[in-house]
Amino acid sequence: MPSRFMTSDHLYPSLHQMVLFLGVGVLIFTMSLLGILTRPEGMLAVLWPANSVFVALLLRLPAVNNPVGWGMAFVGYVLADILTGNDLPMAVSLAVTNMIGVGAAVWVLKPVSNEHRTLQRPLFSLHLGLGAAAGALSAGGVALIYGLLFADPHPDRVAIYWVVTEFANYVVILPFTMTVARLPVIISGAQKAIAALRDNVKSSRHALPALSLLFSIFVADLAGGPGAIVFPVPALLWCALSYRFNQIAFLMIVMSALVMVSLEHDLVASLPEDADPMLSILSTRIGIAMLVLGPLTVSSIDRVRSGLLERLEHAAKHDFLTGVFMRGAFMEIGQQRIDQALAQQKPFAVLVMDLDHFKMINDTHGHAVGDSLLVEVAKVIRNCLRTDDLLARLGGEEFAVMASGVSSADAALLAQRVRENVAALRVDGPNGTQICATISIGMRHCAGAEHAILDDLINEADQAMYKAKDSGRNQIVAA
């Protein structure tokens, strides 16, 4: 008999985990190499993305947070250092320092709510700062211990240098790694952006904030001096109000890398030969880290504000009970659809529907049951419609539908489908009872060649609906 461990159900998770852990090692190795390429001689890297990427992996993919995941990351750190010229003891000590800092950052950020951790609230900057500080101070403490153990002449300077650099890297890179979308989503978004740019020249204006940021960095490089670090601020704020948060976070990385490399090169070149560049470099890195927090916070606040406005607009247009449009929004959007249909000479239909004997259901079973019935009826009607058809609750138990591009026969079939599905609906009532209802429908169809006002069409369909009720209810009558 085959062993149960040989079945595909048991092999697949193991294979999946192996691929995941291998991906962790490859990713950390790649990010470490990128960081080493930005490392000036005798100094720490200008940008070190490996630690922020590892923190994001541990927080966003809990399956990585185990000994195997940590071990693969360790291998990635060590291999990158060995391939770029460090000996094994140095590579191992650097990897241990990095991983202790990562562990401290994860320990601080893990209990934080997902909304704050993924930077969806303005208080994210506080949590980001605490996590960055924990990671930086832990790594700096390890660097200090190494310096004392190996009799470094200036262990305190090494520790301070490590703390500041690590803090700046976490602040600059971690917002992006915590919010970046999956690769298929990024590719899809890029394709849509390219298509929009190709089809609509106006969409090119969307690139202006990013172009202004690149221009401000270029001007800062030309101007030089300590004030150059604030040149990109206006462009950063423009970007913060124009782009999504993960896009802003990516621009922060690009801006920080360009400004750090440019300013640090100028600072080192302008110093006397016997001068120590460390303080100037540390000041630049911590200044850029603080510079990044402002636009990110503005973007986060704008995101929250936009979300509140969207919810307010939704509440103003949609019925709180059933979730469909209210009368005012239906009249506005429906008239726009009618005008478009008339301009294109396309047919359309307006249906008015009213539940039969709804007052008796309320009086017999209570308003809570009546509300539940309205909610379920709205779902039934919505399921009978196409995605672009409009559905509204006009008031009480009365609903309206506006369907464009339908013939008279198709509109009649739509009304019949709604009538039959509502009649088949059953809603649980008190004491195990089941509540059923029927619906009367009035329909007004337009061929698309006549001027029409939605309010008049609703009134005509409404009169047809009352004829359906007079004819015995659970009927469809065309105006």
Sine and cosine of phi, psi and omega as CSV:
sin_phi,cos_phi,sin_psi,cos_psi,sin_omega,cos_omega
0.00,0.00,0.73,-0.68,0.00,-1.00
-0.90,0.43,0.58,-0.82,0.04,-1.00
-0.93,0.36,0.59,-0.81,0.00,-1.00
-0.90,0.43,-0.34,0.94,0.00,-1.00
-0.97,0.23,-0.17,0.99,-0.02,-1.00
-1.00,-0.10,-0.03,1.00,-0.01,-1.00
-0.97,0.24,0.39,-0.92,-0.02,-1.00
-0.90,0.43,-0.50,0.87,0.00,-1.00
-0.89,0.46,-0.50,0.87,-0.01,-1.00
-0.99,-0.11,-0.43,0.90,0.02,-1.00
-0.96,0.28,-0.61,0.79,-0.14,-0.99
-0.88,0.48,-0.74,0.68,0.02,-1.00
-0.86,0.50,-0.63,0.78,0.00,-1.00
-0.90,0.43,-0.68,0.73,0.03,-1.00
-0.91,0.42,-0.66,0.76,0.02,-1.00
-0.88,0.47,-0.68,0.73,0.01,-1.00
-0.91,0.41,-0.62,0.78,0.02,-1.00
-0.88,0.47,-0.70,0.71,0.02,-1.00
-0.90,0.45,-0.65,0.76,0.00,-1.00
-0.89,0.46,-0.74,0.68,-0.02,-1.00
-0.92,0.39,-0.62,0.78,0.07,-1.00
-0.89,0.46,-0.63,0.77,0.05,-1.00
-0.89,0.46,-0.59,0.80,0.05,-1.00
-0.88,0.47,-0.74,0.67,0.00,-1.00
-0.88,0.48,-0.69,0.72,0.00,-1.00
-0.91,0.42,-0.66,0.75,-0.03,-1.00
-0.91,0.41,-0.71,0.70,0.01,-1.00
-0.91,0.42,-0.63,0.78,0.06,-1.00
-0.87,0.50,-0.72,0.69,-0.01,-1.00
-0.91,0.42,-0.71,0.70,-0.01,-1.00
-0.91,0.42,-0.57,0.82,0.04,-1.00
-0.91,0.40,-0.67,0.74,0.06,-1.00
-0.87,0.49,-0.68,0.74,0.04,-1.00
-0.88,0.48,-0.65,0.76,0.03,-1.00
-0.91,0.41,-0.65,0.76,-0.01,-1.00
-0.89,0.46,-0.54,0.84,0.02,-1.00
-0.91,0.42,-0.39,0.92,0.03,-1.00
-0.99,-0.12,0.20,0.98,-0.08,-1.00
-1.00,0.00,0.92,-0.39,0.10,-0.99
-0.91,0.42,0.38,-0.92,-0.05,-1.00
-0.88,0.48,0.82,-0.57,0.04,-1.00
0.98,0.19,0.15,0.99,-0.05,-1.00
-0.76,-0.65,0.17,-0.99,0.11,-0.99
-0.97,0.22,0.32,-0.95,-0.06,-1.00
-0.88,0.47,0.57,-0.82,0.09,-1.00
-0.90,0.44,-0.75,0.67,0.10,-0.99
-0.82,-0.57,0.76,-0.64,-0.01,-1.00
-0.80,-0.60,1.00,0.01,-0.11,-0.99
-0.97,0.24,-0.28,0.96,-0.14,-0.99
-0.86,0.52,-0.69,0.72,-0.06,-1.00
-0.92,0.39,-0.68,0.73,0.02,-1.00
-0.91,0.42,-0.62,0.79,0.05,-1.00
-0.90,0.44,-0.67,0.74,0.00,-1.00
-0.91,0.40,-0.66,0.75,0.06,-1.00
-0.85,0.52,-0.72,0.69,-0.01,-1.00
-0.89,0.45,-0.64,0.77,0.04,-1.00
-0.88,0.48,-0.70,0.72,-0.04,-1.00
-0.92,0.40,-0.56,0.83,-0.03,-1.00
-1.00,0.09,-0.59,0.81,-0.07,-1.00
-1.00,0.01,-0.41,0.91,0.03,-1.00
-0.81,-0.58,1.00,0.09,-0.05,-1.00
-0.83,0.56,-0.41,0.91,0.01,-1.00
-0.90,0.44,-0.35,0.94,0.01,-1.00
-0.98,0.20,-0.41,0.91,-0.12,-0.99
-0.99,0.16,0.95,0.32,0.07,-1.00
-0.49,-0.87,0.15,-0.99,-0.08,-1.00
-0.82,0.57,-0.59,0.81,-0.02,-1.00
-0.93,0.37,-0.69,0.73,0.03,-1.00
-0.88,0.47,-0.69,0.73,0.04,-1.00
-0.91,0.41,-0.61,0.79,0.01,-1.00
-0.90,0.43,-0.66,0.75,0.02,-1.00
-0.92,0.40,-0.60,0.80,0.06,-1.00
-0.90,0.43,-0.66,0.75,0.04,-1.00
-0.85,0.53,-0.70,0.72,0.03,-1.00
-0.87,0.49,-0.66,0.75,0.02,-1.00
-0.88,0.47,-0.70,0.71,0.05,-1.00
-0.86,0.51,-0.76,0.65,-0.11,-0.99
-0.91,0.41,-0.72,0.70,-0.02,-1.00
-0.87,0.49,-0.65,0.76,0.00,-1.00
-0.88,0.47,-0.67,0.74,-0.01,-1.00
-0.94,0.35,-0.65,0.76,-0.02,-1.00
-0.91,0.41,-0.67,0.74,-0.02,-1.00
-0.93,0.38,-0.32,0.95,0.00,-1.00
-0.97,-0.26,0.28,0.96,0.20,-0.98
0.92,-0.38,-0.18,0.98,0.02,-1.00
-0.98,0.18,0.51,-0.86,0.08,-1.00
-0.98,0.18,0.18,-0.98,-0.10,-1.00
-0.88,0.48,-0.73,0.68,0.00,-1.00
-0.85,0.53,-0.68,0.73,0.01,-1.00
-0.91,0.42,-0.67,0.74,0.00,-1.00
-0.88,0.47,-0.66,0.75,0.00,-1.00
-0.92,0.39,-0.68,0.73,-0.02,-1.00
-0.90,0.43,-0.63,0.77,0.04,-1.00
-0.92,0.40,-0.64,0.77,0.01,-1.00
-0.91,0.42,-0.68,0.73,0.02,-1.00
-0.89,0.46,-0.68,0.74,0.02,-1.00
-0.88,0.48,-0.73,0.68,0.01,-1.00
-0.87,0.49,-0.68,0.73,-0.08,-1.00
-0.95,0.31,-0.53,0.85,0.09,-1.00
-0.91,0.41,-0.66,0.76,0.07,-1.00
-0.89,0.46,-0.67,0.74,0.04,-1.00
-0.87,0.49,-0.70,0.71,0.00,-1.00
-0.87,0.50,-0.65,0.76,0.02,-1.00
-0.92,0.40,-0.67,0.75,0.02,-1.00
-0.89,0.45,-0.67,0.74,0.02,-1.00
-0.91,0.41,-0.64,0.77,0.01,-1.00
-0.86,0.50,-0.60,0.80,0.02,-1.00
-0.98,0.22,-0.64,0.77,-0.12,-0.99
-1.00,0.09,-0.40,0.92,-0.09,-1.00
-0.87,0.49,-0.67,0.74,0.00,-1.00
-0.95,0.30,-0.22,0.97,-0.05,-1.00
-0.94,0.34,0.59,-0.81,0.00,-1.00
-0.86,0.51,0.45,-0.89,-0.07,-1.00
-0.89,0.46,-0.56,0.83,0.00,-1.00
-0.90,0.44,-0.66,0.75,0.04,-1.00
-0.97,0.24,-0.59,0.81,-0.04,-1.00
-0.93,0.37,-0.56,0.83,0.03,-1.00
-1.00,-0.07,0.30,0.96,0.20,-0.98
0.91,0.42,0.59,0.81,0.02,-1.00
-1.00,-0.08,0.02,1.00,0.01,-1.00
-0.74,-0.68,0.52,-0.86,-0.04,-1.00
-0.86,0.52,-0.44,0.90,0.01,-1.00
-0.95,0.31,-0.01,1.00,0.00,-1.00
-0.84,0.54,-0.55,0.84,-0.06,-1.00
-0.88,0.47,-0.57,0.82,0.05,-1.00
-0.91,0.41,-0.75,0.66,-0.01,-1.00
-0.92,0.40,-0.62,0.78,0.05,-1.00
-0.88,0.48,-0.69,0.72,0.01,-1.00
-0.90,0.44,-0.64,0.77,0.01,-1.00
-0.92,0.39,-0.70,0.72,0.03,-1.00
-0.90,0.44,-0.68,0.74,0.02,-1.00
-0.90,0.44,-0.67,0.75,0.01,-1.00
-0.91,0.42,-0.66,0.76,0.01,-1.00
-0.89,0.46,-0.71,0.70,0.01,-1.00
-0.90,0.43,-0.68,0.73,-0.04,-1.00
-0.93,0.37,-0.71,0.70,-0.02,-1.00
-0.91,0.41,-0.61,0.79,0.02,-1.00
-0.91,0.42,-0.73,0.69,0.02,-1.00
-0.90,0.44,-0.65,0.76,0.03,-1.00
-0.90,0.45,-0.60,0.80,0.05,-1.00
-0.90,0.44,-0.64,0.76,0.04,-1.00
-0.91,0.41,-0.67,0.75,0.03,-1.00
-0.88,0.48,-0.62,0.79,0.05,-1.00
-0.90,0.44,-0.68,0.74,0.02,-1.00
-0.89,0.46,-0.69,0.72,0.05,-1.00
-0.85,0.52,-0.69,0.72,-0.02,-1.00
-0.88,0.47,-0.65,0.76,0.02,-1.00
-0.94,0.35,-0.64,0.77,-0.02,-1.00
-0.92,0.40,-0.61,0.80,-0.07,-1.00
-0.97,-0.23,0.34,0.94,0.13,-0.99
0.83,0.56,0.70,0.71,0.09,-1.00
-0.92,0.39,0.67,-0.75,-0.03,-1.00
-0.92,0.40,-0.43,0.90,-0.01,-1.00
-0.69,-0.73,0.93,0.37,-0.04,-1.00
-0.91,0.41,-0.52,0.86,0.00,-1.00
-0.92,0.39,-0.62,0.79,0.02,-1.00
-0.91,0.41,-0.66,0.75,0.03,-1.00
-0.88,0.47,-0.69,0.73,-0.02,-1.00
-0.90,0.44,-0.71,0.70,0.01,-1.00
-0.89,0.46,-0.68,0.73,0.00,-1.00
-0.87,0.50,-0.68,0.73,-0.01,-1.00
-0.91,0.40,-0.69,0.72,-0.03,-1.00
-0.87,0.49,-0.76,0.65,-0.06,-1.00
-0.90,0.43,-0.71,0.71,-0.03,-1.00
-0.91,0.43,-0.70,0.72,0.02,-1.00
-0.89,0.45,-0.68,0.73,0.00,-1.00
-0.87,0.50,-0.73,0.68,0.00,-1.00
-0.88,0.48,-0.66,0.75,-0.01,-1.00
-0.91,0.41,-0.67,0.74,0.04,-1.00
-0.88,0.47,-0.72,0.69,-0.05,-1.00
-0.90,0.44,-0.61,0.79,-0.06,-1.00
-0.98,0.21,-0.66,0.75,-0.20,-0.98
-0.99,-0.15,-0.57,0.82,-0.12,-0.99
-0.87,0.50,-0.62,0.78,0.04,-1.00
-0.83,0.56,-0.60,0.80,0.01,-1.00
-0.96,0.29,-0.72,0.70,-0.04,-1.00
-0.91,0.41,-0.46,0.89,0.01,-1.00
-0.99,0.16,-0.31,0.95,-0.09,-1.00
-0.86,-0.51,-0.14,0.99,-0.05,-1.00
-0.89,0.46,0.66,-0.75,-0.02,-1.00
-0.98,0.21,0.19,-0.98,0.07,-1.00
-0.92,0.40,0.41,-0.91,-0.10,-0.99
-0.83,0.56,-0.71,0.70,0.02,-1.00
-0.86,0.51,-0.58,0.81,0.02,-1.00
-0.92,0.38,-0.64,0.77,0.02,-1.00
-0.90,0.44,-0.71,0.70,-0.01,-1.00
-0.89,0.46,-0.68,0.73,0.02,-1.00
-0.89,0.46,-0.68,0.73,0.03,-1.00
-0.89,0.45,-0.64,0.77,0.03,-1.00
-0.90,0.43,-0.66,0.76,0.02,-1.00
-0.90,0.44,-0.66,0.75,0.03,-1.00
-0.91,0.42,-0.64,0.77,0.01,-1.00
-0.90,0.43,-0.67,0.74,0.02,-1.00
-0.91,0.42,-0.67,0.75,0.01,-1.00
-0.90,0.43,-0.66,0.75,0.03,-1.00
-0.90,0.43,-0.63,0.77,0.02,-1.00
-0.92,0.40,-0.61,0.79,-0.01,-1.00
-0.94,0.33,-0.61,0.79,-0.09,-1.00
-1.00,0.04,-0.35,0.94,-0.10,-0.99
-0.62,-0.79,0.93,-0.36,-0.03,-1.00
-0.89,0.45,-0.50,0.86,-0.04,-1.00
-0.88,0.47,-0.47,0.88,-0.01,-1.00
-0.92,0.40,-0.29,0.96,0.04,-1.00
-0.90,0.43,-0.38,0.93,0.05,-1.00
-0.89,0.46,-0.39,0.92,-0.01,-1.00
-0.90,0.44,-0.38,0.93,-0.02,-1.00
-1.00,0.07,-0.16,0.99,-0.09,-1.00
-0.87,0.50,-0.69,0.72,0.03,-1.00
-0.85,0.52,-0.68,0.73,0.01,-1.00
-0.91,0.41,-0.64,0.77,0.03,-1.00
-0.90,0.43,-0.61,0.79,0.03,-1.00
-0.91,0.40,-0.54,0.84,0.05,-1.00
-0.91,0.40,-0.71,0.70,0.04,-1.00
-0.88,0.47,-0.64,0.77,0.02,-1.00
-0.91,0.42,-0.64,0.76,-0.01,-1.00
-0.92,0.39,-0.57,0.82,0.06,-1.00
-0.92,0.40,-0.64,0.76,0.04,-1.00
-0.89,0.46,-0.69,0.72,0.02,-1.00
-0.91,0.43,-0.65,0.76,0.02,-1.00
-0.88,0.47,-0.62,0.78,0.03,-1.00
-0.92,0.40,-0.62,0.78,0.02,-1.00
-0.94,0.34,-0.67,0.74,-0.08,-1.00
-0.95,0.32,-0.68,0.73,-0.04,-1.00
0.91,0.42,-0.15,-0.99,0.01,-1.00
0.99,0.13,0.21,-0.98,-0.06,-1.00
-0.92,0.40,-0.43,0.90,-0.02,-1.00
-0.97,0.23,-0.21,0.98,-0.06,-1.00
-0.90,0.44,-0.39,0.92,-0.08,-1.00
-0.91,0.42,-0.41,0.91,-0.04,-1.00
-0.99,-0.12,-0.01,1.00,0.00,-1.00
-0.84,0.54,-0.63,0.77,-0.04,-1.00
-0.97,0.25,-0.06,1.00,-0.14,-0.99
-0.85,0.53,-0.77,0.64,0.00,-1.00
-0.85,0.52,-0.68,0.73,0.01,-1.00
-0.91,0.42,-0.60,0.80,0.04,-1.00
-0.89,0.46,-0.67,0.74,0.02,-1.00
-0.92,0.40,-0.61,0.79,0.07,-1.00
-0.88,0.47,-0.70,0.71,0.05,-1.00
-0.88,0.48,-0.66,0.75,-0.04,-1.00
-0.88,0.48,-0.50,0.87,-0.01,-1.00
-1.00,-0.07,0.00,1.00,-0.09,-1.00
-0.90,-0.44,-0.44,0.90,-0.14,-0.99
-0.87,-0.49,0.26,-0.97,0.10,-1.00
-0.94,0.33,0.29,-0.96,-0.17,-0.99
-0.89,0.46,-0.69,0.72,-0.04,-1.00
-0.93,0.37,-0.46,0.89,0.09,-1.00
-0.93,0.36,-0.66,0.75,0.05,-1.00
-0.88,0.47,-0.69,0.72,-0.02,-1.00
-0.87,0.48,-0.63,0.77,0.04,-1.00
-0.91,0.41,-0.67,0.74,0.04,-1.00
-0.89,0.46,-0.54,0.84,0.04,-1.00
-0.90,0.44,-0.63,0.78,0.02,-1.00
-0.90,0.43,-0.72,0.69,0.00,-1.00
-0.88,0.48,-0.74,0.67,-0.01,-1.00
-0.88,0.48,-0.71,0.70,-0.04,-1.00
-0.89,0.45,-0.69,0.73,-0.01,-1.00
-0.88,0.47,-0.73,0.68,-0.03,-1.00
-0.91,0.42,-0.70,0.72,-0.05,-1.00
-0.94,0.35,-0.68,0.73,0.01,-1.00
-0.87,0.49,-0.76,0.65,-0.03,-1.00
-0.88,0.48,-0.69,0.72,-0.04,-1.00
-0.92,0.40,-0.79,0.62,-0.08,-1.00
-0.93,0.37,-0.64,0.76,-0.01,-1.00
-0.91,0.41,-0.62,0.79,0.04,-1.00
-0.89,0.46,-0.71,0.71,0.00,-1.00
-0.91,0.42,-0.64,0.77,-0.02,-1.00
-0.90,0.43,-0.73,0.69,-0.02,-1.00
-0.91,0.42,-0.63,0.77,-0.03,-1.00
-0.93,0.37,-0.50,0.87,-0.07,-1.00
-1.00,0.04,-0.18,0.98,-0.03,-1.00
-0.99,0.15,0.49,-0.87,0.12,-0.99
-0.87,0.49,0.37,-0.93,-0.08,-1.00
-0.88,0.48,-0.55,0.83,-0.04,-1.00
-1.00,-0.03,0.07,1.00,-0.04,-1.00
-0.99,0.12,0.47,-0.88,0.03,-1.00
-1.00,-0.07,0.88,-0.47,-0.05,-1.00
-0.99,0.14,-0.05,1.00,-0.17,-0.99
-0.87,0.50,-0.74,0.67,-0.07,-1.00
-0.88,0.48,-0.66,0.75,0.01,-1.00
-0.91,0.42,-0.68,0.74,0.00,-1.00
-0.91,0.41,-0.69,0.72,0.02,-1.00
-0.88,0.47,-0.66,0.75,0.02,-1.00
-0.88,0.48,-0.66,0.75,0.01,-1.00
-0.90,0.44,-0.72,0.69,-0.06,-1.00
-0.92,0.40,-0.68,0.73,0.00,-1.00
-0.94,0.33,-0.53,0.84,0.05,-1.00
-0.91,0.42,-0.68,0.73,0.03,-1.00
-0.92,0.39,-0.61,0.79,0.06,-1.00
-0.87,0.49,-0.69,0.72,0.04,-1.00
-0.93,0.38,-0.55,0.83,0.02,-1.00
-0.90,0.44,-0.58,0.82,-0.04,-1.00
-0.92,0.39,-0.59,0.81,-0.11,-0.99
-0.89,0.45,-0.56,0.83,-0.03,-1.00
-0.87,0.49,-0.87,0.50,0.02,-1.00
-0.87,0.50,-0.59,0.81,0.03,-1.00
-0.90,0.43,-0.64,0.77,0.03,-1.00
-0.92,0.39,-0.67,0.75,0.06,-1.00
-0.86,0.51,-0.69,0.72,0.01,-1.00
-0.89,0.45,-0.65,0.76,0.01,-1.00
-0.91,0.40,-0.68,0.73,0.03,-1.00
-0.89,0.45,-0.67,0.74,0.02,-1.00
-0.90,0.43,-0.58,0.81,0.04,-1.00
-0.90,0.43,-0.69,0.72,0.03,-1.00
-0.90,0.44,-0.69,0.72,0.01,-1.00
-0.88,0.48,-0.69,0.72,0.01,-1.00
-0.89,0.45,-0.64,0.77,0.04,-1.00
-0.89,0.45,-0.66,0.75,0.04,-1.00
-0.90,0.43,-0.66,0.75,0.02,-1.00
-0.91,0.42,-0.63,0.78,0.03,-1.00
-0.90,0.43,-0.68,0.74,0.02,-1.00
-0.92,0.40,-0.60,0.80,0.03,-1.00
-0.91,0.41,-0.69,0.73,0.02,-1.00
-0.90,0.43,-0.64,0.77,0.04,-1.00
-0.89,0.45,-0.69,0.72,0.00,-1.00
-0.90,0.43,-0.55,0.83,-0.01,-1.00
-0.95,0.30,-0.40,0.92,-0.09,-1.00
-0.96,-0.27,-0.30,0.96,-0.13,-0.99
-0.90,-0.44,0.57,-0.82,0.05,-1.00
-0.93,0.37,0.77,-0.64,-0.11,-0.99
-0.92,0.39,-0.44,0.90,-0.08,-1.00
-1.00,0.07,-0.78,0.63,-0.12,-0.99
-0.99,-0.12,-0.31,0.95,0.00,-1.00
0.99,0.15,-0.01,1.00,0.04,-1.00
-1.00,0.01,0.12,-0.99,-0.02,-1.00
-0.87,0.49,0.50,-0.87,0.19,-0.98
-1.00,0.03,0.13,-0.99,-0.13,-0.99
-0.86,0.51,-0.71,0.70,-0.07,-1.00
-0.87,0.49,-0.74,0.67,0.01,-1.00
-0.91,0.41,-0.62,0.79,0.01,-1.00
-0.89,0.45,-0.66,0.75,0.00,-1.00
-0.91,0.42,-0.64,0.77,-0.02,-1.00
-0.94,0.34,-0.80,0.61,-0.06,-1.00
-0.95,0.32,-0.62,0.79,0.00,-1.00
-0.89,0.45,-0.63,0.77,0.03,-1.00
-0.91,0.42,-0.60,0.80,0.07,-1.00
-0.89,0.46,-0.66,0.75,0.03,-1.00
-0.91,0.42,-0.64,0.77,0.02,-1.00
-0.91,0.43,-0.69,0.72,0.02,-1.00
-0.87,0.49,-0.65,0.76,0.04,-1.00
-0.91,0.42,-0.67,0.75,0.00,-1.00
-0.90,0.43,-0.65,0.76,0.02,-1.00
-0.92,0.40,-0.64,0.76,0.01,-1.00
-0.89,0.45,-0.54,0.84,-0.01,-1.00
-0.99,-0.13,0.04,1.00,-0.01,-1.00
0.82,0.57,0.71,0.70,0.05,-1.00
-0.97,-0.25,0.57,-0.82,0.02,-1.00
-0.97,0.25,0.32,-0.95,0.06,-1.00
-0.39,-0.92,0.21,-0.98,-0.03,-1.00
-0.63,-0.78,0.54,-0.84,0.09,-1.00
-0.85,-0.52,0.79,-0.62,0.01,-1.00
-0.87,-0.49,0.71,-0.71,0.11,-0.99
-0.90,-0.44,0.76,-0.65,-0.12,-0.99
-0.78,-0.62,0.62,-0.79,0.01,-1.00
-0.64,-0.77,0.77,-0.64,0.02,-1.00
-0.91,0.41,0.64,-0.76,-0.02,-1.00
-1.00,0.10,0.68,-0.74,0.09,-1.00
0.82,0.57,0.59,0.81,-0.05,-1.00
-0.93,0.37,-0.57,0.82,0.01,-1.00
-0.88,0.47,-0.62,0.78,0.02,-1.00
-0.91,0.41,-0.60,0.80,0.05,-1.00
-0.90,0.44,-0.69,0.73,0.04,-1.00
-0.88,0.47,-0.72,0.70,-0.06,-1.00
-0.93,0.38,-0.55,0.83,-0.08,-1.00
-0.99,0.13,-0.69,0.72,-0.16,-0.99
-0.93,-0.35,-0.15,0.99,0.02,-1.00
0.98,-0.20,0.39,-0.92,-0.06,-1.00
-0.94,0.35,-0.47,0.88,0.02,-1.00
-0.89,0.46,-0.67,0.74,0.05,-1.00
-0.92,0.40,-0.64,0.77,0.04,-1.00
-0.88,0.48,-0.67,0.75,0.04,-1.00
-0.90,0.44,-0.67,0.74,0.04,-1.00
-0.88,0.48,-0.63,0.77,0.03,-1.00
-0.90,0.44,-0.68,0.73,0.02,-1.00
-0.87,0.48,-0.67,0.75,0.00,-1.00
-0.89,0.47,-0.71,0.70,-0.04,-1.00
-0.94,0.34,-0.60,0.80,0.05,-1.00
-0.90,0.44,-0.67,0.75,0.04,-1.00
-0.87,0.49,-0.64,0.77,0.04,-1.00
-0.91,0.42,-0.67,0.75,0.00,-1.00
-0.88,0.47,-0.71,0.70,-0.01,-1.00
-0.89,0.45,-0.70,0.71,-0.03,-1.00
-0.87,0.49,-0.62,0.78,0.00,-1.00
-0.93,0.35,-0.35,0.94,0.02,-1.00
-1.00,0.08,-0.23,0.97,-0.11,-0.99
-1.00,-0.10,0.26,-0.97,0.17,-0.99
-0.99,0.17,0.22,-0.98,-0.09,-1.00
-0.91,0.42,-0.49,0.87,-0.06,-1.00
-0.99,-0.14,0.07,1.00,0.08,-1.00
-0.97,0.25,0.52,-0.85,-0.01,-1.00
-0.99,-0.15,0.67,-0.74,0.05,-1.00
-0.76,-0.65,0.72,-0.69,-0.01,-1.00
-0.65,-0.76,0.45,-0.89,0.18,-0.98
-0.98,-0.18,0.93,-0.37,-0.05,-1.00
-0.97,0.26,-0.39,0.92,-0.01,-1.00
0.50,-0.87,0.56,-0.83,0.01,-1.00
0.85,0.53,-0.83,-0.56,-0.01,-1.00
-0.97,-0.25,0.35,0.94,-0.08,-1.00
-0.97,-0.25,0.74,-0.67,0.02,-1.00
-0.84,-0.54,0.35,-0.94,0.05,-1.00
-0.67,-0.74,0.54,-0.84,0.02,-1.00
-0.77,-0.64,0.67,-0.75,0.13,-0.99
-0.85,-0.53,0.89,-0.46,-0.03,-1.00
-0.85,-0.52,0.86,-0.50,0.00,-1.00
-0.99,-0.16,0.44,-0.90,0.03,-1.00
0.96,0.29,0.47,0.88,0.00,-1.00
-0.87,-0.50,0.60,-0.80,0.09,-1.00
-0.98,0.21,0.14,-0.99,0.03,-1.00
-0.89,0.45,-0.64,0.77,0.00,-1.00
-0.92,0.39,-0.64,0.76,0.02,-1.00
-0.91,0.41,-0.62,0.79,0.03,-1.00
-0.90,0.43,-0.63,0.78,0.03,-1.00
-0.91,0.41,-0.64,0.77,0.06,-1.00
-0.90,0.44,-0.64,0.77,0.05,-1.00
-0.88,0.48,-0.73,0.69,0.01,-1.00
-0.89,0.46,-0.65,0.76,0.00,-1.00
-0.91,0.42,-0.63,0.77,0.02,-1.00
-0.89,0.45,-0.67,0.74,0.04,-1.00
-0.89,0.45,-0.72,0.69,-0.04,-1.00
-0.86,0.50,-0.71,0.70,-0.04,-1.00
-0.93,0.37,-0.65,0.76,-0.02,-1.00
-0.94,0.34,-0.58,0.81,0.07,-1.00
-0.91,0.40,-0.66,0.75,0.00,-1.00
-0.90,0.44,-0.48,0.88,0.00,-1.00
-1.00,0.09,-0.13,0.99,-0.06,-1.00
-0.95,0.30,0.63,-0.78,0.09,-1.00
-0.75,-0.66,0.75,-0.66,0.00,-1.00
-0.86,-0.50,0.72,-0.70,0.00,-1.00
-0.92,0.40,0.75,-0.67,0.05,-1.00
-0.91,-0.41,-0.15,-0.99,-0.01,-1.00
-0.94,0.35,0.49,-0.87,0.07,-1.00
0.86,0.50,0.57,0.82,0.08,-1.00
0.97,0.22,0.11,0.99,0.01,-1.00
-0.97,0.23,0.33,-0.94,0.07,-1.00
-0.85,-0.53,0.76,-0.65,-0.07,-1.00
-0.98,-0.18,0.73,-0.69,0.08,-1.00
-0.83,-0.56,0.29,-0.96,-0.03,-1.00
-0.45,-0.89,0.30,-0.95,0.13,-0.99
-0.84,-0.55,0.16,-0.99,-0.07,-1.00
-0.65,-0.76,0.65,-0.76,0.07,-1.00
-0.97,-0.25,0.68,-0.73,-0.15,-0.99
-0.78,-0.63,0.74,-0.67,0.16,-0.99
-0.93,-0.37,0.66,-0.75,-0.11,-0.99
-0.78,-0.62,0.68,-0.73,0.10,-1.00
-0.80,-0.61,0.90,-0.44,-0.02,-1.00
-0.96,-0.29,0.62,-0.78,0.04,-1.00
-0.83,-0.56,0.66,-0.75,-0.05,-1.00
-0.97,0.23,-0.29,0.96,0.04,-1.00
0.98,-0.22,-0.03,1.00,-0.02,-1.00
-0.95,-0.30,0.09,1.00,-0.05,-1.00
-0.86,-0.51,0.54,-0.84,0.04,-1.00
-0.93,0.38,0.64,-0.77,-0.07,-1.00
-0.56,-0.83,0.61,-0.80,0.10,-1.00
-0.88,-0.48,0.77,-0.63,-0.12,-0.99
-0.84,0.54,-0.64,0.77,-0.03,-1.00
-0.87,0.49,-0.65,0.76,0.03,-1.00
-0.92,0.38,-0.64,0.77,0.00,-1.00
-0.90,0.43,-0.62,0.78,0.04,-1.00
-0.90,0.44,-0.67,0.74,0.01,-1.00
-0.89,0.46,-0.66,0.75,0.01,-1.00
-0.92,0.40,-0.68,0.73,0.05,-1.00
-0.91,0.41,-0.56,0.83,0.01,-1.00
-0.91,0.42,-0.67,0.74,0.04,-1.00
-0.90,0.44,-0.63,0.78,0.05,-1.00
-0.91,0.41,-0.56,0.83,0.02,-1.00
-0.91,0.41,-0.64,0.76,0.03,-1.00
-0.92,0.39,-0.52,0.86,0.10,-0.99
-0.91,0.42,-0.59,0.81,0.05,-1.00
-0.90,0.44,-0.61,0.79,0.03,-1.00
-0.93,0.37,-0.66,0.75,0.01,-1.00
-0.92,0.40,-0.39,0.92,-0.01,-1.00
-1.00,0.06,0.07,1.00,0.06,-1.00
0.87,-0.50,0.10,0.99,0.02,-1.00
0.91,0.42,0.16,-0.99,-0.06,-1.00
0.80,0.60,0.68,0.74,-0.06,-1.00
-0.79,-0.62,0.26,-0.97,0.11,-0.99
-0.83,-0.56,0.80,-0.60,0.02,-1.00
-0.79,-0.61,0.75,-0.66,0.04,-1.00
-1.00,-0.06,0.70,-0.71,0.02,-1.00
-0.96,0.27,0.00,0.00,0.00,0.00
